[in-house]
Protein backbone atom coordinates (compact mmCIF):
# COMPACT_ATOMS: atom_id res chain seq x y z
CA UNK A 1 0.00 0.00 0.00
CA UNK A 2 1.31 3.45 -0.93
CA UNK A 3 1.99 6.06 1.73
CA UNK A 4 -0.04 9.28 1.75
CA UNK A 5 3.04 11.20 0.60
CA UNK A 6 3.51 8.87 -2.37
CA UNK A 7 -0.18 8.97 -3.37
CA UNK A 8 -0.16 12.77 -3.33
CA UNK A 9 2.86 13.13 -5.60
CA UNK A 10 1.37 14.37 -8.93
CA UNK A 11 4.57 13.42 -10.77
CA UNK A 12 3.95 9.73 -10.20
CA UNK A 13 1.99 7.58 -12.66
CA UNK A 14 -0.01 6.17 -9.74
CA UNK A 15 -1.12 9.64 -8.55
CA UNK A 16 -4.36 9.26 -6.53
CA UNK A 17 -4.25 5.48 -6.93
CA UNK A 18 -4.59 3.25 -3.87
CA UNK A 19 -2.09 0.58 -4.80
CA UNK A 20 1.28 0.46 -6.51
CA UNK A 21 1.49 -1.74 -9.59
CA UNK A 22 4.14 -4.41 -9.65
CA UNK A 23 4.28 -7.15 -12.22
CA UNK A 24 6.04 -10.51 -12.21
CA UNK A 25 6.75 -12.56 -15.30
CA UNK A 26 5.74 -9.73 -17.63
CA UNK A 27 7.26 -9.56 -21.13
CA UNK A 28 6.52 -7.87 -24.42
CA UNK A 29 5.14 -11.04 -26.06
CA UNK A 30 2.60 -11.39 -23.28
CA UNK A 31 1.44 -7.77 -23.63
CA UNK A 32 1.33 -7.73 -27.44
CA UNK A 33 -0.71 -10.95 -27.37
CA UNK A 34 -3.14 -9.22 -24.99
CA UNK A 35 -3.29 -6.13 -27.21
CA UNK A 36 -3.92 -8.29 -30.28
CA UNK A 37 -6.98 -9.71 -28.53
CA UNK A 38 -8.29 -6.17 -27.96
CA UNK A 39 -7.84 -4.71 -31.44
CA UNK A 40 -11.17 -5.81 -32.94
CA UNK A 41 -14.50 -4.23 -31.97
CA UNK A 42 -17.74 -6.17 -31.61
CA UNK A 43 -18.79 -4.94 -35.07
CA UNK A 44 -15.63 -6.34 -36.65
CA UNK A 45 -13.89 -2.99 -37.17
CA UNK A 46 -10.44 -2.32 -35.77
CA UNK A 47 -10.06 0.01 -32.80
CA UNK A 48 -8.08 3.20 -33.34
CA UNK A 49 -4.32 2.81 -32.65
CA UNK A 50 -4.55 5.39 -29.88
CA UNK A 51 -6.71 2.99 -27.85
CA UNK A 52 -4.13 0.23 -28.01
CA UNK A 53 -1.42 2.75 -27.15
CA UNK A 54 -3.29 3.60 -23.94
CA UNK A 55 -3.14 -0.02 -22.85
CA UNK A 56 0.60 -0.07 -23.50
CA UNK A 57 1.21 3.28 -21.83
CA UNK A 58 -0.64 2.14 -18.72
CA UNK A 59 2.23 -0.19 -17.84
CA UNK A 60 5.07 1.43 -19.76
CA UNK A 61 6.67 2.89 -16.66
CA UNK A 62 5.59 0.21 -14.25
CA UNK A 63 8.02 -1.93 -12.35
CA UNK A 64 8.77 -5.62 -12.58
CA UNK A 65 9.64 -6.90 -9.10
CA UNK A 66 10.92 -3.44 -8.20
CA UNK A 67 12.93 -2.92 -11.40
CA UNK A 68 12.20 -0.79 -14.45
CA UNK A 69 10.91 -2.50 -17.55
CA UNK A 70 13.81 -3.55 -19.81
CA UNK A 71 14.69 -1.58 -22.95
CA UNK A 72 13.65 -4.57 -25.07
CA UNK A 73 10.11 -4.15 -23.77
CA UNK A 74 9.87 -0.54 -24.98
CA UNK A 75 11.39 -1.42 -28.35
CA UNK A 76 9.00 -4.34 -28.79
CA UNK A 77 5.96 -2.24 -27.87
CA UNK A 78 6.92 0.58 -30.23
CA UNK A 79 7.41 -1.96 -33.04
CA UNK A 80 4.00 -3.52 -32.34
CA UNK A 81 2.19 -0.15 -32.32
CA UNK A 82 3.89 0.96 -35.58
CA UNK A 83 2.86 -2.28 -37.28
CA UNK A 84 -0.69 -1.96 -35.98
CA UNK A 85 -0.96 1.61 -37.28
CA UNK A 86 -0.15 0.30 -40.76
CA UNK A 87 -2.71 -2.50 -40.35
CA UNK A 88 -5.33 0.04 -39.25
CA UNK A 89 -4.56 2.43 -42.13
CA UNK A 90 -4.76 -0.42 -44.63
CA UNK A 91 -8.11 -1.56 -43.23
CA UNK A 92 -9.46 2.01 -43.36
CA UNK A 93 -8.26 2.47 -46.94
CA UNK A 94 -9.85 -0.84 -47.95
CA UNK A 95 -13.11 0.16 -46.24
CA UNK A 96 -13.08 3.51 -48.08
CA UNK A 97 -12.36 1.70 -51.35
CA UNK A 98 -15.38 -0.55 -50.83
CA UNK A 99 -17.54 2.46 -49.99
CA UNK A 100 -16.36 4.35 -53.10
CA UNK A 101 -16.85 1.22 -55.17
CA UNK A 102 -20.43 0.93 -53.92
CA UNK A 103 -21.10 4.62 -54.55
CA UNK A 104 -19.36 4.42 -57.91
CA UNK A 105 -21.54 1.50 -59.05
CA UNK A 106 -24.64 3.54 -58.29
CA UNK A 107 -23.28 6.60 -60.08
CA UNK A 108 -22.05 4.60 -63.09
CA UNK A 109 -25.56 3.27 -63.64
CA UNK A 110 -26.69 6.86 -64.21
CA UNK A 111 -23.51 8.00 -65.98
CA UNK A 112 -21.51 5.08 -67.45
CA UNK A 113 -17.74 5.63 -67.64
CA UNK A 114 -17.68 8.44 -65.12
CA UNK A 115 -15.93 6.34 -62.43
CA UNK A 116 -13.28 4.16 -64.14
CA UNK A 117 -11.29 1.63 -62.14
CA UNK A 118 -8.03 2.85 -63.68
CA UNK A 119 -6.65 6.35 -63.99
CA UNK A 120 -3.40 7.89 -65.20
CA UNK A 121 -2.09 11.31 -64.19
CA UNK A 122 0.96 13.42 -65.05
CA UNK A 123 2.11 15.30 -61.97
CA UNK A 124 4.81 17.91 -61.46
CA UNK A 125 7.07 17.76 -58.42
CA UNK A 126 6.40 18.06 -55.56
CA UNK A 127 3.52 15.68 -56.11
CA UNK A 128 2.41 15.73 -52.47
CA UNK A 129 1.44 12.06 -52.20
CA UNK A 130 2.28 9.99 -49.14
CA UNK A 131 2.50 6.36 -50.17
CA UNK A 132 2.27 3.49 -47.67
CA UNK A 133 3.14 -0.15 -48.07
CA UNK A 134 0.23 -2.53 -48.49
CA UNK A 135 0.01 -4.29 -45.14
CA UNK A 136 -0.80 -7.56 -46.89
CA UNK A 137 2.71 -8.59 -47.92
CA UNK A 138 1.27 -11.19 -50.29
CA UNK A 139 0.32 -8.42 -52.71
CA UNK A 140 3.02 -5.85 -51.91
CA UNK A 141 3.15 -2.53 -53.71
CA UNK A 142 1.96 0.84 -52.44
CA UNK A 143 -1.25 2.75 -51.98
CA UNK A 144 -2.12 6.43 -51.46
CA UNK A 145 -2.29 7.14 -47.72
CA UNK A 146 -2.45 10.94 -47.77
CA UNK A 147 -2.58 13.80 -50.29
CA UNK A 148 -1.02 17.07 -49.17
CA UNK A 149 -2.79 20.32 -49.92
CA UNK A 150 -0.99 22.80 -52.15
CA UNK A 151 0.78 20.18 -54.26
CA UNK A 152 0.11 18.91 -57.77
CA UNK A 153 -1.82 15.78 -56.70
CA UNK A 154 -4.32 17.88 -54.75
CA UNK A 155 -4.61 20.35 -57.63
CA UNK A 156 -5.26 17.47 -60.06
CA UNK A 157 -8.12 16.26 -57.88
CA UNK A 158 -8.55 12.81 -59.44
CA UNK A 159 -6.48 10.77 -56.97
CA UNK A 160 -8.09 9.45 -53.79
CA UNK A 161 -6.80 7.95 -50.57
CA UNK A 162 -6.58 4.18 -50.93
CA UNK A 163 -5.84 4.21 -54.68
CA UNK A 164 -3.36 1.46 -55.58
CA UNK A 165 -0.24 2.58 -57.47
CA UNK A 166 0.20 0.17 -60.40
CA UNK A 167 2.74 1.92 -62.66
CA UNK A 168 5.35 4.68 -62.68
CA UNK A 169 5.87 5.83 -66.23
CA UNK A 170 5.76 2.61 -68.23
CA UNK A 171 7.15 0.54 -65.34
CA UNK A 172 4.59 -1.70 -63.66
CA UNK A 173 5.04 -1.60 -59.86
CA UNK A 174 1.99 -3.43 -58.50
CA UNK A 175 3.24 -6.26 -56.31
CA UNK A 176 6.76 -4.82 -56.25
CA UNK A 177 8.74 -4.43 -53.03
CA UNK A 178 7.74 -1.14 -51.36
CA UNK A 179 11.33 0.11 -51.04
CA UNK A 180 11.91 -0.45 -54.76
CA UNK A 181 8.73 1.48 -55.58
CA UNK A 182 9.93 4.42 -53.48
CA UNK A 183 13.33 4.40 -55.19
CA UNK A 184 11.63 4.75 -58.57
CA UNK A 185 9.54 7.69 -57.34
CA UNK A 186 12.29 9.54 -55.48
CA UNK A 187 14.92 8.81 -58.11
CA UNK A 188 12.96 10.29 -60.99
CA UNK A 189 14.53 13.34 -62.67
CA UNK A 190 11.68 14.38 -64.97
CA UNK A 191 9.71 17.49 -64.07
CA UNK A 192 6.49 15.56 -64.68
CA UNK A 193 5.88 12.03 -63.48
CA UNK A 194 3.35 9.69 -65.04
CA UNK A 195 1.53 7.61 -62.42
CA UNK A 196 -1.13 5.00 -63.00
CA UNK A 197 -3.56 3.87 -60.31
CA UNK A 198 -6.20 1.25 -59.72
CA UNK A 199 -9.19 2.10 -57.56
CA UNK A 200 -9.84 -0.99 -55.51
CA UNK A 201 -8.19 -3.43 -53.09
CA UNK A 202 -4.69 -4.78 -53.78
CA UNK A 203 -5.91 -8.33 -54.37
CA UNK A 204 -7.93 -7.12 -57.36
Backbone as CSV, one residue per row, in Angstrom:
resi,resn,N_x,N_y,N_z,CA_x,CA_y,CA_z,C_x,C_y,C_z
1,UNK,0.853,-1.198,0.000,0.000,0.000,0.000,0.887,1.246,0.000
2,UNK,0.523,2.227,-0.836,1.311,3.446,-0.932,1.101,4.326,0.301
3,UNK,2.132,5.085,0.638,1.993,6.057,1.727,1.212,7.257,1.225
4,UNK,0.695,8.074,2.138,-0.040,9.279,1.748,0.847,10.218,0.948
5,UNK,2.105,10.322,1.312,3.037,11.200,0.597,3.219,10.722,-0.843
6,UNK,3.335,9.419,-1.016,3.509,8.874,-2.371,2.245,9.061,-3.204
7,UNK,1.076,8.828,-2.624,-0.175,8.969,-3.365,-0.434,10.405,-3.795
8,UNK,0.082,11.355,-3.042,-0.164,12.770,-3.328,0.909,13.407,-4.202
9,UNK,1.812,12.613,-4.703,2.856,13.130,-5.599,2.321,13.122,-7.034
10,UNK,1.977,14.320,-7.588,1.365,14.372,-8.931,2.320,13.960,-10.045
11,UNK,3.592,13.815,-9.753,4.565,13.422,-10.767,4.642,11.907,-10.946
12,UNK,3.916,11.171,-10.130,3.948,9.726,-10.203,2.782,9.217,-11.057
13,UNK,3.039,8.134,-11.801,1.993,7.580,-12.662,0.818,7.035,-11.857
14,UNK,1.055,6.714,-10.580,-0.010,6.173,-9.744,-0.681,7.256,-8.901
15,UNK,-0.536,8.525,-9.295,-1.124,9.644,-8.548,-2.603,9.380,-8.272
16,UNK,-2.991,9.468,-7.010,-4.363,9.258,-6.534,-4.819,7.798,-6.604
17,UNK,-3.898,6.893,-6.945,-4.253,5.479,-6.926,-4.054,4.934,-5.510
18,UNK,-4.677,3.816,-5.217,-4.593,3.253,-3.873,-3.493,2.195,-3.738
19,UNK,-3.083,1.650,-4.846,-2.095,0.583,-4.802,-1.019,0.816,-5.856
20,UNK,0.206,0.451,-5.526,1.281,0.456,-6.508,1.063,-0.740,-7.434
21,UNK,1.598,-0.641,-8.644,1.488,-1.742,-9.593,2.851,-2.396,-9.771
22,UNK,2.908,-3.654,-9.435,4.138,-4.407,-9.646,3.783,-5.698,-10.376
23,UNK,4.564,-5.983,-11.407,4.281,-7.150,-12.221,5.398,-8.181,-12.068
24,UNK,5.039,-9.443,-12.164,6.040,-10.508,-12.210,5.793,-11.342,-13.457
25,UNK,6.869,-11.735,-14.098,6.751,-12.564,-15.296,6.243,-11.827,-16.513
26,UNK,6.256,-10.494,-16.495,5.744,-9.726,-17.631,6.802,-9.660,-18.733
27,UNK,6.347,-9.711,-19.991,7.260,-9.555,-21.125,6.471,-9.022,-22.312
28,UNK,7.177,-8.552,-23.307,6.520,-7.869,-24.417,5.626,-8.816,-25.220
29,UNK,5.983,-10.087,-25.317,5.142,-11.035,-26.057,3.798,-11.224,-25.365
30,UNK,3.830,-11.252,-24.051,2.595,-11.388,-23.280,1.680,-10.194,-23.520
31,UNK,2.249,-8.983,-23.478,1.441,-7.766,-23.632,0.934,-7.611,-25.054
32,UNK,1.779,-7.869,-26.051,1.326,-7.727,-27.443,0.260,-8.768,-27.779
33,UNK,0.342,-9.947,-27.166,-0.707,-10.947,-27.366,-2.030,-10.447,-26.775
34,UNK,-1.946,-9.803,-25.611,-3.138,-9.224,-24.994,-3.713,-8.107,-25.862
35,UNK,-2.836,-7.232,-26.371,-3.293,-6.128,-27.212,-3.929,-6.646,-28.497
36,UNK,-3.363,-7.707,-29.056,-3.920,-8.288,-30.282,-5.349,-8.768,-30.057
37,UNK,-5.636,-9.240,-28.842,-6.983,-9.715,-28.533,-7.967,-8.559,-28.344
38,UNK,-7.441,-7.335,-28.207,-8.286,-6.169,-27.956,-8.466,-5.275,-29.183
39,UNK,-7.861,-5.646,-30.314,-7.839,-4.711,-31.439,-9.110,-4.723,-32.298
40,UNK,-9.971,-5.718,-32.112,-11.173,-5.806,-32.937,-12.417,-5.496,-32.118
41,UNK,-13.250,-4.582,-32.640,-14.501,-4.228,-31.971,-15.546,-5.329,-32.180
42,UNK,-16.647,-5.202,-31.476,-17.738,-6.171,-31.605,-18.315,-6.182,-33.020
43,UNK,-18.252,-5.021,-33.710,-18.793,-4.936,-35.070,-17.795,-5.388,-36.130
44,UNK,-16.615,-5.848,-35.699,-15.626,-6.345,-36.649,-14.606,-5.318,-37.093
45,UNK,-14.842,-4.030,-36.806,-13.892,-2.987,-37.168,-12.723,-2.962,-36.183
46,UNK,-11.600,-2.440,-36.642,-10.441,-2.316,-35.770,-10.553,-1.071,-34.897
47,UNK,-10.074,-1.161,-33.671,-10.056,0.011,-32.797,-8.962,0.960,-33.270
48,UNK,-9.090,2.226,-32.942,-8.079,3.199,-33.343,-6.765,2.897,-32.614
49,UNK,-5.620,3.084,-33.287,-4.318,2.808,-32.649,-4.118,3.506,-31.311
50,UNK,-4.730,4.667,-31.138,-4.553,5.393,-29.876,-5.106,4.603,-28.693
51,UNK,-6.142,3.788,-28.932,-6.714,2.994,-27.848,-5.757,1.894,-27.401
52,UNK,-5.102,1.253,-28.377,-4.128,0.230,-28.009,-2.915,0.866,-27.334
53,UNK,-2.551,2.060,-27.773,-1.420,2.752,-27.151,-1.684,3.035,-25.688
54,UNK,-2.944,3.320,-25.342,-3.287,3.600,-23.942,-3.047,2.372,-23.072
55,UNK,-3.398,1.205,-23.604,-3.135,-0.020,-22.851,-1.645,-0.157,-22.576
56,UNK,-0.837,0.070,-23.654,0.603,-0.067,-23.497,1.186,0.970,-22.563
57,UNK,0.688,2.198,-22.672,1.208,3.281,-21.834,0.877,3.066,-20.358
58,UNK,-0.220,2.350,-20.101,-0.639,2.142,-18.717,0.407,1.388,-17.910
59,UNK,1.209,0.578,-18.574,2.231,-0.186,-17.842,3.651,0.148,-18.299
60,UNK,3.763,1.152,-19.174,5.072,1.434,-19.757,6.121,1.798,-18.718
61,UNK,5.703,2.474,-17.682,6.670,2.893,-16.660,6.433,2.157,-15.343
62,UNK,5.798,1.028,-15.445,5.587,0.211,-14.253,6.891,-0.484,-13.874
63,UNK,6.822,-1.223,-12.791,8.018,-1.931,-12.352,7.782,-3.423,-12.374
64,UNK,8.821,-4.164,-12.614,8.774,-5.615,-12.581,9.611,-6.056,-11.401
65,UNK,8.941,-6.489,-10.329,9.636,-6.896,-9.102,10.581,-5.798,-8.628
66,UNK,10.123,-4.548,-8.697,10.918,-3.437,-8.200,11.915,-2.866,-9.180
67,UNK,11.970,-3.410,-10.409,12.926,-2.925,-11.399,12.174,-2.316,-12.574
68,UNK,12.821,-1.398,-13.272,12.199,-0.788,-14.448,12.066,-1.830,-15.552
69,UNK,11.066,-1.604,-16.412,10.909,-2.496,-17.552,12.148,-2.436,-18.432
70,UNK,12.591,-3.547,-18.996,13.807,-3.551,-19.812,13.620,-2.784,-21.117
71,UNK,14.723,-2.329,-21.686,14.686,-1.583,-22.947,14.013,-2.391,-24.047
72,UNK,14.226,-3.703,-24.041,13.648,-4.566,-25.070,12.120,-4.491,-25.060
73,UNK,11.565,-4.262,-23.869,10.106,-4.150,-23.767,9.616,-2.921,-24.527
74,UNK,10.271,-1.786,-24.308,9.865,-0.545,-24.977,10.042,-0.649,-26.486
75,UNK,11.137,-1.251,-26.916,11.387,-1.420,-28.350,10.312,-2.311,-28.968
76,UNK,10.011,-3.415,-28.279,8.997,-4.338,-28.788,7.615,-3.708,-28.869
77,UNK,7.260,-2.904,-27.862,5.957,-2.240,-27.866,5.865,-1.217,-28.986
78,UNK,6.921,-0.430,-29.167,6.923,0.575,-30.233,6.793,-0.098,-31.603
79,UNK,7.474,-1.223,-31.777,7.406,-1.964,-33.040,5.992,-2.485,-33.273
80,UNK,5.361,-3.000,-32.222,4.002,-3.520,-32.339,3.015,-2.408,-32.709
81,UNK,3.114,-1.253,-32.049,2.189,-0.146,-32.322,2.387,0.384,-33.742
82,UNK,3.641,0.499,-34.202,3.889,0.961,-35.581,3.259,0.009,-36.602
83,UNK,3.432,-1.288,-36.364,2.860,-2.285,-37.277,1.337,-2.228,-37.257
84,UNK,0.762,-2.016,-36.065,-0.693,-1.960,-35.977,-1.243,-0.710,-36.667
85,UNK,-0.509,0.396,-36.592,-0.957,1.612,-37.281,-1.067,1.359,-38.783
86,UNK,-0.097,0.624,-39.336,-0.152,0.301,-40.764,-1.338,-0.613,-41.060
87,UNK,-1.568,-1.591,-40.172,-2.709,-2.498,-40.351,-4.018,-1.713,-40.315
88,UNK,-4.118,-0.759,-39.384,-5.331,0.045,-39.251,-5.539,0.915,-40.487
89,UNK,-4.458,1.558,-40.958,-4.559,2.430,-42.133,-4.964,1.633,-43.368
90,UNK,-4.410,0.419,-43.495,-4.762,-0.420,-44.630,-6.229,-0.809,-44.582
91,UNK,-6.708,-1.174,-43.386,-8.108,-1.562,-43.226,-9.042,-0.388,-43.534
92,UNK,-8.646,0.824,-43.084,-9.463,2.012,-43.356,-9.489,2.322,-44.838
93,UNK,-8.325,2.204,-45.498,-8.257,2.469,-46.936,-9.111,1.468,-47.706
94,UNK,-9.055,0.194,-47.282,-9.853,-0.836,-47.945,-11.340,-0.576,-47.744
95,UNK,-11.710,-0.146,-46.524,-13.110,0.164,-46.240,-13.583,1.331,-47.092
96,UNK,-12.727,2.355,-47.240,-13.077,3.507,-48.076,-13.187,3.104,-49.541
97,UNK,-12.295,2.185,-49.972,-12.363,1.695,-51.348,-13.701,1.023,-51.613
98,UNK,-14.118,0.159,-50.664,-15.379,-0.553,-50.831,-16.553,0.414,-50.858
99,UNK,-16.468,1.472,-50.020,-17.538,2.464,-49.989,-17.599,3.220,-51.310
100,UNK,-16.395,3.633,-51.816,-16.362,4.349,-53.103,-16.834,3.452,-54.234
101,UNK,-16.448,2.165,-54.132,-16.851,1.220,-55.174,-18.359,1.085,-55.213
102,UNK,-18.983,1.029,-54.011,-20.430,0.929,-53.923,-21.088,2.189,-54.469
103,UNK,-20.556,3.350,-54.067,-21.100,4.616,-54.553,-20.864,4.761,-56.044
104,UNK,-19.697,4.317,-56.498,-19.359,4.423,-57.914,-20.246,3.570,-58.777
105,UNK,-20.640,2.379,-58.290,-21.541,1.502,-59.046,-22.878,2.174,-59.247
106,UNK,-23.358,2.838,-58.194,-24.639,3.539,-58.289,-24.550,4.696,-59.271
107,UNK,-23.442,5.452,-59.192,-23.280,6.603,-60.076,-23.077,6.151,-61.523
108,UNK,-22.345,5.053,-61.734,-22.049,4.603,-63.091,-23.314,4.163,-63.807
109,UNK,-24.289,3.656,-63.041,-25.563,3.267,-63.641,-26.225,4.461,-64.298
110,UNK,-26.093,5.640,-63.667,-26.687,6.861,-64.211,-25.786,7.522,-65.250
111,UNK,-24.458,7.332,-65.084,-23.509,8.004,-65.980,-22.347,7.051,-66.274
112,UNK,-22.537,6.083,-67.172,-21.506,5.079,-67.449,-20.184,5.705,-67.835
113,UNK,-19.077,5.156,-67.280,-17.743,5.629,-67.635,-17.247,6.774,-66.798
114,UNK,-18.084,7.279,-65.907,-17.678,8.439,-65.121,-16.697,8.044,-64.012
115,UNK,-16.793,6.803,-63.512,-15.933,6.337,-62.428,-15.129,5.112,-62.875
116,UNK,-14.081,5.295,-63.675,-13.284,4.161,-64.142,-12.472,3.569,-63.000
117,UNK,-12.120,2.285,-63.146,-11.295,1.630,-62.138,-9.833,2.054,-62.258
118,UNK,-9.424,2.464,-63.444,-8.032,2.847,-63.677,-7.945,4.333,-64.035
119,UNK,-6.876,4.966,-63.586,-6.648,6.347,-63.992,-5.154,6.615,-64.098
120,UNK,-4.806,7.500,-64.992,-3.405,7.892,-65.205,-3.312,9.405,-65.097
121,UNK,-2.301,9.872,-64.360,-2.093,11.313,-64.192,-0.637,11.644,-64.494
122,UNK,-0.403,12.904,-64.854,0.956,13.421,-65.052,1.140,14.564,-64.057
123,UNK,1.977,14.342,-63.060,2.112,15.297,-61.968,3.503,15.922,-61.932
124,UNK,3.531,17.235,-61.651,4.815,17.912,-61.457,5.256,17.731,-60.010
125,UNK,6.542,17.864,-59.778,7.067,17.757,-58.420,7.026,19.124,-57.734
126,UNK,6.739,19.186,-56.433,6.404,18.063,-55.556,4.980,17.575,-55.786
127,UNK,4.830,16.260,-55.852,3.518,15.680,-56.112,2.618,15.764,-54.893
128,UNK,3.200,15.623,-53.693,2.407,15.735,-52.471,1.614,14.494,-52.119
129,UNK,2.127,13.318,-52.525,1.441,12.061,-52.200,2.266,11.291,-51.175
130,UNK,1.630,10.874,-50.112,2.283,9.994,-49.142,1.838,8.575,-49.445
131,UNK,2.795,7.756,-49.880,2.501,6.356,-50.169,2.818,5.504,-48.944
132,UNK,2.024,4.468,-48.730,2.269,3.493,-47.670,2.324,2.101,-48.285
133,UNK,3.037,1.236,-47.611,3.140,-0.147,-48.072,1.842,-0.885,-47.776
134,UNK,1.388,-1.693,-48.743,0.234,-2.534,-48.486,0.565,-3.477,-47.345
135,UNK,-0.282,-3.477,-46.321,0.005,-4.287,-45.136,0.029,-5.768,-45.481
136,UNK,-0.785,-6.170,-46.453,-0.804,-7.562,-46.894,0.416,-7.808,-47.778
137,UNK,1.448,-8.409,-47.199,2.713,-8.587,-47.920,2.560,-9.515,-49.112
138,UNK,1.481,-10.287,-49.167,1.272,-11.190,-50.287,1.126,-10.409,-51.584
139,UNK,0.559,-9.214,-51.500,0.315,-8.416,-52.705,1.337,-7.296,-52.883
140,UNK,1.967,-6.862,-51.809,3.021,-5.855,-51.910,2.536,-4.554,-52.534
141,UNK,3.503,-3.777,-53.060,3.153,-2.534,-53.714,2.836,-1.418,-52.736
142,UNK,2.225,-0.349,-53.245,1.964,0.841,-52.440,0.588,1.400,-52.759
143,UNK,0.020,2.075,-51.776,-1.254,2.751,-51.982,-1.159,4.179,-51.458
144,UNK,-2.091,5.023,-51.861,-2.117,6.426,-51.455,-2.684,6.524,-50.040
145,UNK,-1.849,6.986,-49.101,-2.290,7.141,-47.718,-2.777,8.558,-47.442
146,UNK,-2.080,9.544,-47.987,-2.450,10.942,-47.768,-2.130,11.755,-49.029
147,UNK,-2.851,12.847,-49.213,-2.580,13.800,-50.293,-2.448,15.171,-49.650
148,UNK,-1.292,15.778,-49.808,-1.020,17.073,-49.173,-1.615,18.221,-49.980
149,UNK,-2.227,19.128,-49.272,-2.791,20.317,-49.919,-1.663,21.187,-50.486
150,UNK,-1.958,21.871,-51.573,-0.995,22.802,-52.147,-0.004,22.167,-53.101
151,UNK,-0.127,20.863,-53.340,0.782,20.176,-54.264,0.004,19.727,-55.497
152,UNK,0.737,19.191,-56.486,0.114,18.907,-57.775,-0.957,17.818,-57.698
153,UNK,-0.804,16.841,-56.797,-1.816,15.782,-56.697,-3.147,16.351,-56.223
154,UNK,-3.095,17.256,-55.250,-4.321,17.884,-54.753,-4.954,18.768,-55.825
155,UNK,-4.105,19.478,-56.572,-4.614,20.349,-57.632,-5.264,19.526,-58.745
156,UNK,-4.693,18.347,-59.019,-5.257,17.474,-60.056,-6.655,17.009,-59.662
157,UNK,-6.804,16.580,-58.419,-8.117,16.257,-57.881,-8.686,14.893,-58.225
158,UNK,-7.984,14.102,-59.030,-8.549,12.814,-59.444,-8.079,11.641,-58.600
159,UNK,-7.029,11.842,-57.792,-6.475,10.767,-56.971,-7.162,10.770,-55.612
160,UNK,-7.434,9.586,-55.094,-8.093,9.451,-53.795,-7.252,8.600,-52.851
161,UNK,-7.440,8.810,-51.565,-6.795,7.946,-50.572,-7.235,6.514,-50.789
162,UNK,-6.272,5.591,-50.728,-6.582,4.181,-50.932,-6.332,3.700,-52.341
163,UNK,-6.137,4.622,-53.306,-5.837,4.209,-54.676,-4.538,3.408,-54.701
164,UNK,-4.532,2.316,-55.458,-3.359,1.463,-55.585,-2.477,1.952,-56.731
165,UNK,-1.188,2.178,-56.437,-0.241,2.580,-57.472,0.138,1.341,-58.275
166,UNK,-0.111,1.353,-59.594,0.196,0.174,-60.404,1.327,0.402,-61.401
167,UNK,1.653,1.672,-61.708,2.739,1.920,-62.655,3.318,3.309,-62.459
168,UNK,4.639,3.408,-62.666,5.351,4.682,-62.683,5.954,4.807,-64.066
169,UNK,5.478,5.784,-64.828,5.871,5.830,-66.230,5.309,4.597,-66.921
170,UNK,6.184,3.847,-67.594,5.763,2.606,-68.231,6.144,1.388,-67.406
171,UNK,6.693,1.616,-66.206,7.152,0.538,-65.335,6.034,0.088,-64.415
172,UNK,5.636,-1.175,-64.544,4.590,-1.702,-63.665,5.177,-1.967,-62.284
173,UNK,4.508,-1.468,-61.224,5.039,-1.599,-59.865,4.082,-2.320,-58.919
174,UNK,2.913,-2.714,-59.380,1.987,-3.432,-58.498,2.624,-4.755,-58.098
175,UNK,2.615,-5.034,-56.807,3.235,-6.261,-56.309,4.719,-6.152,-56.068
176,UNK,5.319,-5.012,-56.426,6.761,-4.822,-56.246,7.075,-4.492,-54.794
177,UNK,8.294,-4.778,-54.373,8.739,-4.433,-53.029,8.589,-2.927,-52.809
178,UNK,8.058,-2.546,-51.645,7.744,-1.144,-51.359,8.973,-0.249,-51.480
179,UNK,10.110,-0.706,-50.981,11.335,0.107,-51.039,11.750,0.371,-52.482
180,UNK,11.558,-0.623,-53.351,11.908,-0.447,-54.759,10.971,0.554,-55.434
181,UNK,9.697,0.515,-55.038,8.731,1.483,-55.581,9.142,2.905,-55.206
182,UNK,9.528,3.095,-53.951,9.926,4.416,-53.476,11.190,4.913,-54.174
183,UNK,12.109,4.005,-54.470,13.328,4.397,-55.187,12.994,4.926,-56.576
184,UNK,12.034,4.303,-57.234,11.629,4.753,-58.572,10.994,6.138,-58.521
185,UNK,10.205,6.387,-57.461,9.540,7.686,-57.344,10.544,8.782,-56.988
186,UNK,11.333,8.533,-55.957,12.288,9.539,-55.480,13.410,9.766,-56.483
187,UNK,13.785,8.707,-57.186,14.921,8.807,-58.106,14.598,9.421,-59.453
188,UNK,13.333,9.710,-59.706,12.962,10.292,-60.994,13.525,11.696,-61.173
189,UNK,13.928,12.019,-62.393,14.526,13.341,-62.669,13.612,14.204,-63.544
190,UNK,12.559,13.609,-64.107,11.679,14.379,-64.974,10.846,15.367,-64.154
191,UNK,10.530,16.498,-64.763,9.707,17.487,-64.074,8.295,16.959,-63.851
192,UNK,7.805,16.155,-64.818,6.490,15.561,-64.680,6.635,14.053,-64.572
193,UNK,5.839,13.474,-63.689,5.878,12.030,-63.485,4.529,11.441,-63.846
194,UNK,4.582,10.380,-64.657,3.353,9.691,-65.041,3.078,8.582,-64.031
195,UNK,1.911,8.630,-63.397,1.528,7.614,-62.422,0.189,7.002,-62.838
196,UNK,0.111,5.691,-62.688,-1.132,4.998,-63.000,-1.649,4.323,-61.737
197,UNK,-2.958,4.390,-61.528,-3.560,3.871,-60.308,-4.730,2.956,-60.640
198,UNK,-5.000,2.068,-59.669,-6.199,1.247,-59.718,-7.026,1.571,-58.481
199,UNK,-8.308,1.773,-58.680,-9.187,2.103,-57.560,-9.889,0.834,-57.094
200,UNK,-9.299,0.266,-56.031,-9.836,-0.986,-55.509,-8.785,-1.635,-54.627
201,UNK,-9.124,-2.753,-53.973,-8.191,-3.432,-53.091,-7.029,-4.032,-53.845
202,UNK,-5.905,-4.269,-53.144,-4.690,-4.778,-53.783,-4.901,-6.119,-54.428
203,UNK,-5.754,-6.972,-53.837,-5.913,-8.326,-54.365,-6.637,-8.357,-55.686
204,UNK,-7.240,-7.193,-56.079,-7.928,-7.121,-57.364,-6.934,-7.052,-58.510
